[in-house]
Amino acid sequence: MPHGAPDPLLLFRAGDHRLAVSARAVREVLPLLPIARPPTLPRPLAGFVDVRGETLAVLSPALLFDGSAGLGTLDLFAHLIRPHGPAATTPCLLVDRVEDMIAPEPEAIRPVEPEASHNGAILAEIILPDGAAHLLSLERLLSEAERERLAALAAQAETRAADWATG
């Protein structure tokens, strides 16, 4: 992150993880929508949702970061965080709860070595009065190969949705 006042961050929970992303990277926060899960999807991919006629992939950070976690039951506090970017390769994040918008002090942000997380997706640890959170890079959550696979799966899901569309 650049020196000076950090960008506002969207703080959320996904499984046992407390995470944050730059608010500038977020297009919208959506309520939980029906998620279609075709068979044979990669484990971290929860499925696909229709948002105003657009088929969007839904990625579960809880499953991405914890290989032993299960998707479990989603409750009324679950949200979808939709980042800016092309729909085919920029998945929504399925989170258990959006907690807050925060503006941490620069000294509360401690950089993390890129090797400490897959693809360098965790940029920093944020020390907050009620515990720590990890700052994610949405661009680094998936590798290039994973994005290519996601685009192919999204195209299949869109074709399937069109086949079942009525009217």
Secondary structure, DSSP 8 states (H G I E B T S, - for coil): --SSS---EEEEEETTEEEEEEGGGEEEEEE----B--TT--TTEEEEEEETTEEEEEE-HHHHH-TT-------TT-EEEEESS-TTT--EEEESEEEEEE---GGGEEE--GGGSGGG-EEEEEEETTEEEEEE-GGGSS-HHHHHHHHHHHHHHHHHHHHH---
